[in-house]
């Protein structure tokens, strides 16, 4: 009638990590590649916007403590980010 709530429920994984079935892309179908930063511009409010290789853009604000991106304010550090991978939130939404 009652269930012993102190009894530990041991769950087992259905697949081992080293099996081919657990590979993220086992059938090798094409997937969108990671986006890269290809440039920057400022919007009408003077906030920096990253231009991405996927065609999307992403605001990059430095507003501590919520967003800490001090590199956005430094032109040398911004230039160093060009060509770096960037996880595009818009592309992630499209894949869902």
C-alpha positions as CSV (number, residue, x, y, z in Angstrom):
1,X,0.0,0.0,0.0
2,X,2.5,2.6,1.1
3,X,5.9,3.1,-0.7
4,X,9.1,3.2,1.2
5,X,10.3,6.8,0.3
6,X,13.7,6.1,1.8
7,X,14.4,3.3,-0.7
8,X,16.9,4.6,-3.2
9,X,15.8,4.1,-6.8
10,X,18.8,3.0,-8.8
11,X,18.5,3.9,-12.5
12,X,20.8,2.4,-15.0
13,X,21.9,4.1,-18.2
14,X,20.4,2.6,-21.4
15,X,23.6,3.0,-23.4
16,X,27.3,3.0,-22.6
17,X,29.1,6.1,-23.7
18,X,31.6,4.2,-25.8
19,X,29.0,2.6,-28.0
20,X,28.3,4.0,-31.5
21,X,24.6,4.5,-30.6
22,X,25.6,7.2,-28.1
23,X,27.5,9.3,-30.7
24,X,25.9,12.7,-31.2
25,X,25.8,12.3,-35.0
26,X,26.0,8.5,-35.7
27,X,24.6,8.6,-39.3
28,X,26.9,11.5,-40.3
29,X,24.0,13.6,-41.6
30,X,25.0,17.2,-42.2
31,X,24.7,19.6,-39.3
32,X,25.1,23.3,-39.2
33,X,28.6,24.2,-38.2
34,X,29.5,26.6,-35.4
35,X,29.2,30.3,-36.2
36,X,32.2,32.5,-36.1
37,X,32.5,36.2,-35.4
38,X,33.2,38.0,-38.7
39,X,32.9,41.6,-37.6
40,X,31.3,44.2,-35.3
41,X,29.2,47.3,-35.6
42,X,27.4,49.6,-33.2
43,X,23.6,49.9,-33.1
44,X,21.7,53.2,-32.8
45,X,22.2,53.1,-29.0
46,X,26.0,52.6,-29.4
47,X,25.9,49.0,-28.2
48,X,28.3,46.6,-29.9
49,X,26.8,44.0,-32.1
50,X,28.7,40.9,-33.3
51,X,28.2,39.9,-37.0
52,X,28.2,36.1,-37.3
53,X,29.2,33.9,-40.2
54,X,25.7,32.3,-40.1
55,X,24.2,35.6,-41.1
56,X,22.8,36.5,-37.6
57,X,23.9,39.2,-35.3
58,X,24.2,39.3,-31.5
59,X,24.3,42.2,-29.1
60,X,27.4,42.1,-26.9
61,X,26.8,44.5,-24.0
62,X,29.0,45.0,-21.0
63,X,26.7,45.8,-18.1
64,X,28.2,44.4,-14.9
65,X,27.1,42.5,-12.9
66,X,24.6,41.0,-15.4
67,X,26.9,40.9,-18.4
68,X,30.6,41.0,-18.0
69,X,32.2,41.5,-21.4
70,X,34.9,44.1,-20.8
71,X,36.6,43.0,-24.0
72,X,33.7,44.5,-26.0
73,X,34.8,48.0,-25.0
74,X,38.5,47.6,-26.1
75,X,39.0,47.8,-29.9
76,X,42.1,45.6,-29.8
77,X,40.4,42.9,-27.9
78,X,37.4,43.1,-30.2
79,X,39.6,42.6,-33.2
80,X,41.2,39.6,-31.6
81,X,37.7,38.0,-31.3
82,X,37.2,38.0,-35.1
83,X,37.4,34.5,-36.4
84,X,36.6,33.0,-33.0
85,X,33.7,30.5,-32.6
86,X,30.5,31.9,-31.3
87,X,27.4,30.0,-30.1
88,X,24.6,31.6,-32.1
89,X,21.4,31.6,-30.0
90,X,19.2,32.2,-33.1
91,X,20.7,29.1,-34.8
92,X,20.2,27.1,-31.7
93,X,16.5,28.0,-31.6
94,X,16.1,27.0,-35.3
95,X,17.5,23.6,-34.5
96,X,15.0,23.0,-31.7
